[in-house]
């Protein structure tokens, strides 16, 4: 099953646009996990199991695992998601970007080693840097477009022949670049006007939308701008709802509240 088809099924099954981001910071893990060699896996696995019913997808951020020398735990975590919660897409947040043979190796890393269903990719080296990813016809490639960080506009908002650079990326992704029908775009909730513009350009492409929760993006404005076909990510607000042994139920409470807020906002649109 392709990424887009599995995502559509997950949206419908969970009645949710919430994506739970998995960014495990060892300094913020619950105290009772301190010193365990598998602490990151144990933490993320419990978060996943506690929040799966409220989420349409999970998004592990590779840097948090790699910095802690926990890539093997990332492999096991993704395998666990596929086993315990089949049909729930896993988006590997890697933001890779390179050309030719190097991009092909990054694609093997994401799709063979980690078995991700989709991956975030930096498109700013042009189409030839995307072609090795597009060879994986059933996997999702989610391109950075208008990112949620405050400095994103330094380059993404530059005028490139009568349109902003992020608008050009959205137009290409919705058109000639989408050769396998599996492209999506990353657009931050922190910039709802730009999110609305990307939606106008990109049509029905899935939008991965970070920036709600700890980054302060407004749910109502996000849903009004982006509509239904969004994967709205929340990481820290869910992960670190508690640092005691009740962190799983605490994460579930925040995930449910966020899922319901997105659902209610959509009903009002």
N, C-alpha and C positions, 0 to 999 in steps of 0.2 A: 504494500500500500504506500502511495506517495505521501510526502510530508503534507501537502496541501489537503489531500483527502483525509488523512488522519487528523489534521488540525480541525477541519470542518466537523468531523465526527466528535472530537473532544469538546468543541464549543457546544454542540447540541447535547451531548450526554451529560456534561457537568452544568449546563446552562450558565456558563461562566466565561469571562474574558480574562480572568486573573491568571497570571503566570507567577509562580513562586521562584524567586531568584535564590540560588544557593551560593553564597559568598562567605565561606566559613573562615572567620578570623580567629586564629587560635587564642588570642588574648581576650576574646569575648565569649568563649564557649562556657557552658555551665560548669561550675566549680567541681562537681563530682566526676567530670570527665578528664580532669587535669591529670596528665601523666600517662594516660592510656595510649598505646601506640596506634590504635585505630580510632582515636577520639574524633577526628574529622568525619570519618565514615559513620560512626555511631550517631553523631550529632545530626548529620544530614539525612541519614536514613530515617531517624525518628521524625524529623521535620517533614520529610516526604510522606510518610505513612499517616501523619496527623493531618496534613493539609490536602491530600490528593483529591478528596471528594469535592473540594471547593475550587480546584485549579483546572485550567485547560492545558497547562504545560508546565515544565520545569526548566530552569535556565541555570545550570552550573557555570560559574566563572572560572575558567581554567587557571588563571594566575594565582588564585587563593590556594589551589591544590598544588601547583607546581612549586610555589615559594616554600611550601611546607614539606616538600619532597613526598607528596601524597598522591602522585599520579595513579598509583595502583589502587588507591582508595576511590579515586574518581572513576576508574574503570569499573570497580565493583559497585559503586553507587548507581551508575547508569544501568548496569546489568540488573540491579535490584529493581529499579524503576520499571524496566521492561518486563521483569518477571512478575512483580507484585501488582503493577498498575498498567497492564497491557493497553495499548492504544493511546497512552498519555505521551505526547511528543516531548522529546528532550532536545533543547536548543543549547548547543555548546557555545558559550560566549567567549570567543577567542580573538575576534577582530583581526584575523590574519589578513595579510596583503603582501603578495610578492608575485613574481612572474615565472612563467614557464615551468621547468622541472621542479623548482622549489615550491611553487603553489601546489603542484601535484602531490608532493610529499606532505604538505600541510593537510590536503584533502584526505590522504590516506590516514593521517593521524586522527582526524576528526571522525571519519566514517568507518575505518577498519579497526583502529585501536580502541577508540572510545564508543563506537557504535551509536553516535549521535544521529538524530533524525534531521537536524538542521544545524547551521553554524553561522555566526556573524562574521562578515567579511568586509574589509576596507576596500572600496572600489576605486580609490583615487589614483591608482596606477593604470587605470583604463581596462578596456574589455579583454585584452589578451591575458591580464592577470586573473580574470574570472573564468576563462575557458576551461582550465583544469577542474574547477569546481563543478561547472555545468555538465561535465562528463558523467557525473553521478546523477542520473536522470530522475531518480525518485527522492532525492534528498533536497532539503530546503537550503537556500542561500539567502541570508538576510543582510542586505547591504546597509552600511552606515549612510545616513542621508542628512537629517538635521538632528544632531545629537543633543542630549539633555544638559550637557555641561555648559557653564557660563561662557567659556571661550570658544564654543563651537562655531559661532558666527564669524570668528576672525577670518576663516577661509570659506566656510560653507555658505556665507551670505554674500560673497563677492559677486559682482555683476560679470556675467560671461556672455556677452552678446545679447543683452536685453532680458536676461533671466538670471536668477540667483543660481549659484553652483548647486545647491541642494535641490533646486527645482529641475536642473538639468539631469541630475542623478535620478530623480523620480521619473522623469519623462523617459529616460533610456531604460530604466528598469521595467516600466510598464509597456515598453515597446520592443525595440530590436534586441535588447540584451536578454529578454526573458524567453530564451530558446527552449527551455525545458518546462516552462509553466510553473516553476517552483520558487520564483524570487519573492522576497518580501523586503521591507524597508524598516530601518530603525529611525524613529522620530520621537523626540522627547516630549513628555507631558508638560514640561516646563515652558514650552513655547506653543500654546494652543493655536495662535493665528497661523504659524508655520505648519502645524499639524493639519489644520483645515486646508491649507493650500496644497500640501502633499496629497491629501485625500482627493482633492479635485483633480490633480494631475494623474495620480496613480490608479484611480478607479477602485477596483476590487482587490488589489494586492493586499495581502496581510501586512499589518503594521505592528512591529514590536515596539511597544511604548514604555520606556523606562521613565522614572522621575516622579511617580506618586510616592506617598509615604514619606520617608526620611528626606527626600529631595524637595518636597513641598508642592508637587504638581497637584492641581485641583481636579478631582474626579469628574465633577459636573462639566467643567470646561473641556476636559479631555474627551469625554464621551460625545459632547455636542460637536466637537471638531472632527473626531475620527470615526464616529459611527460604530457599526457592529463588528467589522472584521479586524479586530485588534487583539493583540496579546499584551495585556497591560501588566507590566512587571512591578512587583514589590519584593524587596529583598530584606533590608535591615529591619524594617518595622515588624516583619513577621519572624525573622530568625531570632531576634534578640528581644522578643516580648518578655522573656524571663531568663534569668541565669541560674535558676534553681532546678530541681529535678522535675518540676512541672512545665518545663519549657515546651514540650510537645503540645499539651492541651492549650497553653497560652498562645502558641503559634497558630493553632487551629482556630482559636477565638478571633484573632486578628484577621486571619485569612477569610473566615466566614463573613466577618463584618465588611471587609474590603470587597469580597465577591458580591455581597448584597448591595453595597453602595453603588457598584458598577451596574448591577442589574436594575436598581431603582432609577439611576440616572438615564439608562437606556430607555426605560419605559416612559420617561418624561420627554424624550426627544421626539 
